[in-house]
């Protein structure tokens, strides 16, 4: 399994890399229990290793490109 967490909007993508090595089919919606389990594990790991996490940039202006 490969779980991708998008910090921008809080969504997840989940891929079964054994059956879908090209990661073409996001199966998160059909596997919510697996998403929850993997996310809990990665959150625990982040705490254990004191991982630095992204934080919002207060100066970012989405209207400017």
N, CA, C and O atoms as CSV, one atom per row, in Angstrom:
chain,resi,resn,atom,element,x,y,z
A,1,UNK,N,N,0.828,-1.191,0.000
A,1,UNK,CA,C,0.000,0.000,0.000
A,1,UNK,C,C,0.866,1.246,0.000
A,1,UNK,O,O,1.957,1.267,0.570
A,2,UNK,N,N,0.359,2.282,-0.649
A,2,UNK,CA,C,1.000,3.598,-0.624
A,2,UNK,C,C,-0.085,4.626,-0.326
A,2,UNK,O,O,-1.078,4.739,-1.045
A,3,UNK,N,N,0.132,5.369,0.752
A,3,UNK,CA,C,-0.807,6.412,1.153
A,3,UNK,C,C,-0.161,7.763,0.888
A,3,UNK,O,O,0.985,8.004,1.267
A,4,UNK,N,N,-0.906,8.631,0.239
A,4,UNK,CA,C,-0.456,10.000,0.000
A,4,UNK,C,C,-1.402,10.926,0.739
A,4,UNK,O,O,-2.620,10.847,0.578
A,5,UNK,N,N,-0.832,11.803,1.552
A,5,UNK,CA,C,-1.620,12.786,2.293
A,5,UNK,C,C,-1.362,14.156,1.686
A,5,UNK,O,O,-0.217,14.600,1.612
A,6,UNK,N,N,-2.409,14.815,1.258
A,6,UNK,CA,C,-2.300,16.149,0.686
A,6,UNK,C,C,-2.595,17.163,1.777
A,6,UNK,O,O,-3.735,17.302,2.218
A,7,UNK,N,N,-1.557,17.870,2.208
A,7,UNK,CA,C,-1.709,18.826,3.301
A,7,UNK,C,C,-2.525,20.046,2.898
A,7,UNK,O,O,-3.149,20.681,3.748
A,8,UNK,N,N,-2.526,20.380,1.608
A,8,UNK,CA,C,-3.245,21.565,1.152
A,8,UNK,C,C,-4.740,21.486,1.444
A,8,UNK,O,O,-5.360,22.479,1.823
A,9,UNK,N,N,-5.315,20.294,1.262
A,9,UNK,CA,C,-6.760,20.183,1.445
A,9,UNK,C,C,-7.178,18.999,2.320
A,9,UNK,O,O,-8.371,18.745,2.484
A,10,UNK,N,N,-6.213,18.280,2.880
A,10,UNK,CA,C,-6.507,17.203,3.816
A,10,UNK,C,C,-6.994,15.908,3.198
A,10,UNK,O,O,-7.444,15.017,3.919
A,11,UNK,N,N,-6.915,15.779,1.887
A,11,UNK,CA,C,-7.399,14.544,1.271
A,11,UNK,C,C,-6.284,13.498,1.200
A,11,UNK,O,O,-5.103,13.807,1.352
A,12,UNK,N,N,-6.696,12.267,0.965
A,12,UNK,CA,C,-5.766,11.147,0.873
A,12,UNK,C,C,-5.940,10.430,-0.450
A,12,UNK,O,O,-7.027,10.406,-1.028
A,13,UNK,N,N,-4.853,9.847,-0.918
A,13,UNK,CA,C,-4.896,8.928,-2.039
A,13,UNK,C,C,-4.287,7.629,-1.538
A,13,UNK,O,O,-3.315,7.640,-0.782
A,14,UNK,N,N,-4.859,6.514,-1.960
A,14,UNK,CA,C,-4.374,5.201,-1.555
A,14,UNK,C,C,-4.229,4.339,-2.792
A,14,UNK,O,O,-5.133,4.252,-3.624
A,15,UNK,N,N,-3.067,3.702,-2.894
A,15,UNK,CA,C,-2.800,2.833,-4.034
A,15,UNK,C,C,-2.331,1.475,-3.542
A,15,UNK,O,O,-1.552,1.383,-2.594
A,16,UNK,N,N,-2.810,0.420,-4.192
A,16,UNK,CA,C,-2.318,-0.925,-3.937
A,16,UNK,C,C,-1.207,-1.165,-4.951
A,16,UNK,O,O,-1.473,-1.517,-6.101
A,17,UNK,N,N,0.030,-0.977,-4.526
A,17,UNK,CA,C,1.146,-1.044,-5.473
A,17,UNK,C,C,1.437,-2.465,-5.950
A,17,UNK,O,O,2.152,-2.652,-6.935
A,18,UNK,N,N,0.900,-3.451,-5.274
A,18,UNK,CA,C,1.072,-4.832,-5.745
A,18,UNK,C,C,0.226,-5.070,-6.991
A,18,UNK,O,O,0.700,-5.664,-7.959
A,19,UNK,N,N,-1.015,-4.612,-6.971
A,19,UNK,CA,C,-1.913,-4.839,-8.106
A,19,UNK,C,C,-1.939,-3.663,-9.084
A,19,UNK,O,O,-2.422,-3.804,-10.207
A,20,UNK,N,N,-1.430,-2.521,-8.670
A,20,UNK,CA,C,-1.441,-1.306,-9.489
A,20,UNK,C,C,-0.096,-0.593,-9.352
A,20,UNK,O,O,-0.029,0.491,-8.773
A,21,UNK,N,N,0.980,-1.194,-9.883
A,21,UNK,CA,C,2.310,-0.598,-9.698
A,21,UNK,C,C,2.463,0.782,-10.336
A,21,UNK,O,O,3.354,1.543,-9.958
A,22,UNK,N,N,1.608,1.106,-11.292
A,22,UNK,CA,C,1.664,2.422,-11.925
A,22,UNK,C,C,0.882,3.479,-11.162
A,22,UNK,O,O,0.844,4.642,-11.561
A,23,UNK,N,N,0.258,3.070,-10.063
A,23,UNK,CA,C,-0.529,3.973,-9.221
A,23,UNK,C,C,-1.526,4.784,-10.042
A,23,UNK,O,O,-1.540,6.014,-10.007
A,24,UNK,N,N,-2.359,4.056,-10.782
A,24,UNK,CA,C,-3.335,4.703,-11.652
A,24,UNK,C,C,-4.733,4.756,-11.061
A,24,UNK,O,O,-5.573,5.527,-11.524
A,25,UNK,N,N,-4.996,3.933,-10.027
A,25,UNK,CA,C,-6.344,3.878,-9.465
A,25,UNK,C,C,-6.299,4.183,-7.969
A,25,UNK,O,O,-5.799,3.388,-7.173
A,26,UNK,N,N,-6.827,5.342,-7.606
A,26,UNK,CA,C,-6.919,5.741,-6.204
A,26,UNK,C,C,-8.064,4.959,-5.571
A,26,UNK,O,O,-9.220,5.121,-5.962
A,27,UNK,N,N,-7.744,4.110,-4.591
A,27,UNK,CA,C,-8.759,3.254,-3.965
A,27,UNK,C,C,-9.085,3.707,-2.539
A,27,UNK,O,O,-9.615,2.925,-1.749
A,28,UNK,N,N,-8.778,4.940,-2.210
A,28,UNK,CA,C,-9.013,5.444,-0.847
A,28,UNK,C,C,-10.478,5.380,-0.453
A,28,UNK,O,O,-10.796,4.943,0.653
A,29,UNK,N,N,-11.366,5.800,-1.320
A,29,UNK,CA,C,-12.791,5.840,-0.981
A,29,UNK,C,C,-13.347,4.451,-0.684
A,29,UNK,O,O,-14.274,4.310,0.114
A,30,UNK,N,N,-12.793,3.438,-1.314
A,30,UNK,CA,C,-13.265,2.070,-1.112
A,30,UNK,C,C,-12.546,1.361,0.030
A,30,UNK,O,O,-12.902,0.235,0.379
A,31,UNK,N,N,-11.536,2.008,0.616
A,31,UNK,CA,C,-10.730,1.382,1.666
A,31,UNK,C,C,-10.477,2.351,2.812
A,31,UNK,O,O,-9.329,2.577,3.194
A,32,UNK,N,N,-11.534,2.920,3.358
A,32,UNK,CA,C,-11.398,3.934,4.405
A,32,UNK,C,C,-10.708,3.392,5.653
A,32,UNK,O,O,-9.969,4.122,6.314
A,33,UNK,N,N,-10.938,2.134,5.980
A,33,UNK,CA,C,-10.289,1.543,7.151
A,33,UNK,C,C,-8.771,1.469,6.940
A,33,UNK,O,O,-8.005,1.736,7.867
A,34,UNK,N,N,-8.340,1.115,5.746
A,34,UNK,CA,C,-6.910,1.045,5.435
A,34,UNK,C,C,-6.296,2.447,5.477
A,34,UNK,O,O,-5.192,2.623,5.992
A,35,UNK,N,N,-6.997,3.434,4.945
A,35,UNK,CA,C,-6.514,4.822,4.991
A,35,UNK,C,C,-6.334,5.245,6.445
A,35,UNK,O,O,-5.300,5.807,6.805
A,36,UNK,N,N,-7.329,4.979,7.274
A,36,UNK,CA,C,-7.255,5.361,8.690
A,36,UNK,C,C,-6.080,4.670,9.378
A,36,UNK,O,O,-5.323,5.312,10.106
A,37,UNK,N,N,-5.927,3.374,9.153
A,37,UNK,CA,C,-4.839,2.619,9.771
A,37,UNK,C,C,-3.477,3.156,9.349
A,37,UNK,O,O,-2.620,3.411,10.195
A,38,UNK,N,N,-3.276,3.326,8.061
A,38,UNK,CA,C,-1.980,3.814,7.583
A,38,UNK,C,C,-1.703,5.235,8.056
A,38,UNK,O,O,-0.568,5.570,8.395
A,39,UNK,N,N,-2.741,6.071,8.080
A,39,UNK,CA,C,-2.542,7.446,8.532
A,39,UNK,C,C,-2.167,7.481,10.011
A,39,UNK,O,O,-1.279,8.236,10.406
A,40,UNK,N,N,-2.827,6.681,10.822
A,40,UNK,CA,C,-2.477,6.619,12.241
A,40,UNK,C,C,-1.031,6.165,12.423
A,40,UNK,O,O,-0.318,6.680,13.284
A,41,UNK,N,N,-0.604,5.207,11.619
A,41,UNK,CA,C,0.769,4.708,11.719
A,41,UNK,C,C,1.787,5.777,11.322
A,41,UNK,O,O,2.825,5.918,11.968
A,42,UNK,N,N,1.494,6.524,10.267
A,42,UNK,CA,C,2.445,7.549,9.833
A,42,UNK,C,C,2.473,8.720,10.809
A,42,UNK,O,O,3.530,9.314,11.022
A,43,UNK,N,N,1.332,9.063,11.408
A,43,UNK,CA,C,1.307,10.125,12.420
A,43,UNK,C,C,2.151,9.706,13.620
A,43,UNK,O,O,2.921,10.506,14.151
A,44,UNK,N,N,2.008,8.461,14.042
A,44,UNK,CA,C,2.814,7.943,15.155
A,44,UNK,C,C,4.305,7.995,14.809
A,44,UNK,O,O,5.123,8.415,15.627
A,45,UNK,N,N,4.646,7.574,13.614
A,45,UNK,CA,C,6.050,7.592,13.179
A,45,UNK,C,C,6.598,9.015,13.157
A,45,UNK,O,O,7.722,9.250,13.602
A,46,UNK,N,N,5.820,9.967,12.647
A,46,UNK,CA,C,6.262,11.367,12.621
A,46,UNK,C,C,6.601,11.860,14.018
A,46,UNK,O,O,7.595,12.559,14.215
A,47,UNK,N,N,5.765,11.489,14.992
A,47,UNK,CA,C,6.025,11.897,16.375
A,47,UNK,C,C,7.298,11.250,16.905
A,47,UNK,O,O,8.102,11.903,17.570
A,48,UNK,N,N,7.479,9.965,16.609
A,48,UNK,CA,C,8.661,9.239,17.090
A,48,UNK,C,C,9.969,9.826,16.564
A,48,UNK,O,O,10.970,9.866,17.279
A,49,UNK,N,N,9.953,10.279,15.313
A,49,UNK,CA,C,11.190,10.796,14.713
A,49,UNK,C,C,11.274,12.320,14.786
A,49,UNK,O,O,12.214,12.925,14.271
A,50,UNK,N,N,10.286,12.926,15.428
A,50,UNK,CA,C,10.233,14.395,15.549
A,50,UNK,C,C,10.313,15.052,14.164
A,50,UNK,O,O,11.082,15.987,13.941
A,51,UNK,N,N,9.506,14.539,13.259
A,51,UNK,CA,C,9.501,15.041,11.884
A,51,UNK,C,C,9.032,16.489,11.842
A,51,UNK,O,O,8.082,16.866,12.528
A,52,UNK,N,N,9.697,17.279,11.045
A,52,UNK,CA,C,9.261,18.652,10.804
A,52,UNK,C,C,8.102,18.599,9.826
A,52,UNK,O,O,8.165,17.919,8.802
A,53,UNK,N,N,7.053,19.318,10.152
A,53,UNK,CA,C,5.862,19.310,9.316
A,53,UNK,C,C,5.685,20.662,8.647
A,53,UNK,O,O,6.076,21.693,9.195
A,54,UNK,N,N,5.090,20.650,7.455
A,54,UNK,CA,C,4.842,21.922,6.783
A,54,UNK,C,C,3.846,22.764,7.571
A,54,UNK,O,O,2.939,22.239,8.217
A,55,UNK,N,N,4.029,24.059,7.505
A,55,UNK,CA,C,3.110,24.985,8.159
A,55,UNK,C,C,2.654,26.020,7.132
A,55,UNK,O,O,3.392,26.329,6.197
A,56,UNK,N,N,1.465,26.549,7.297
A,56,UNK,CA,C,0.977,27.556,6.356
A,56,UNK,C,C,1.878,28.795,6.361
A,56,UNK,O,O,2.388,29.209,7.402
A,57,UNK,N,N,2.055,29.362,5.193
A,57,UNK,CA,C,2.811,30.599,5.047
A,57,UNK,C,C,1.834,31.757,5.221
A,57,UNK,O,O,0.963,31.955,4.374
A,58,UNK,N,N,1.963,32.528,6.305
A,58,UNK,CA,C,1.002,33.618,6.548
A,58,UNK,C,C,1.094,34.726,5.492
A,58,UNK,O,O,0.172,35.529,5.357
A,59,UNK,N,N,2.184,34.770,4.757
A,59,UNK,CA,C,2.363,35.817,3.740
A,59,UNK,C,C,1.891,35.381,2.355
A,59,UNK,O,O,1.935,36.175,1.415
A,60,UNK,N,N,1.443,34.139,2.213
A,60,UNK,CA,C,1.026,33.649,0.912
A,60,UNK,C,C,-0.288,34.299,0.492
A,60,UNK,O,O,-1.241,34.373,1.268
A,61,UNK,N,N,-0.314,34.763,-0.743
A,61,UNK,CA,C,-1.508,35.381,-1.309
A,61,UNK,C,C,-1.873,34.597,-2.557
A,61,UNK,O,O,-1.196,34.702,-3.580
A,62,UNK,N,N,-2.942,33.812,-2.477
A,62,UNK,CA,C,-3.327,32.953,-3.602
A,62,UNK,C,C,-3.824,33.734,-4.805
A,62,UNK,O,O,-3.957,33.172,-5.892
A,63,UNK,N,N,-4.104,35.029,-4.630
A,63,UNK,CA,C,-4.564,35.834,-5.765
A,63,UNK,C,C,-3.401,36.294,-6.632
A,63,UNK,O,O,-3.598,36.729,-7.766
A,64,UNK,N,N,-2.188,36.195,-6.095
A,64,UNK,CA,C,-1.007,36.588,-6.868
A,64,UNK,C,C,-0.373,35.340,-7.457
A,64,UNK,O,O,-0.162,34.345,-6.763
A,65,UNK,N,N,-0.078,35.408,-8.723
A,65,UNK,CA,C,0.545,34.253,-9.392
A,65,UNK,C,C,1.762,34.663,-10.157
A,65,UNK,O,O,2.411,33.823,-10.781
